[in-house]
Each structure stands twice: as structure tokens, then as C-alpha cells.
């Protein structure tokens, strides 16, 4: 896998999506 600026940006977006997803999941789980 070649790491380029595009790949880094893509991974950052994915991390944000993952974080928001986890946040929603944990909120539901805690409640």
C-alpha cells in the first residue's frame, strides 16, 4: 500500500467517521 497525501486524508476522514460511529454506539450502550 502506497501512502500518499490522498491516503492520509482518506484515513483521517475514516477515523472521524469511526469516532462518530463509536460515540453514537457508546451513547446507546450506556443508556
NORLIN-V493505 format. One record per residue. N is the residue number from 0. RES is the residue in one letter. PSI is psi as a letter, one per 20 degrees, with the letter a starting at -180 (none if undefined). OMEGA is omega in whole degrees, 0 to 359 (NA if undefined). Layout:
n	res	psi	omega
N	RES	PSI	OMEGA
N	RES	PSI	OMEGA
This chain:
n	res	psi	omega
0	X	p	180
1	X	p	180
2	X	o	179
3	X	r	179
4	X	h	180
5	X	g	180
6	X	g	180
7	X	g	179
8	X	g	180
9	X	g	180
10	X	h	179
11	X	g	179
12	X	g	180
13	X	g	179
14	X	g	179
15	X	g	179
16	X	g	181
17	X	g	180
18	X	g	180
19	X	h	179
20	X	g	179
21	X	g	180
22	X	g	179
23	X	g	182
24	X	g	182
25	X	h	179
26	X	g	178
27	X	g	184
28	X	g	181
29	X	g	181
30	X	none	NA
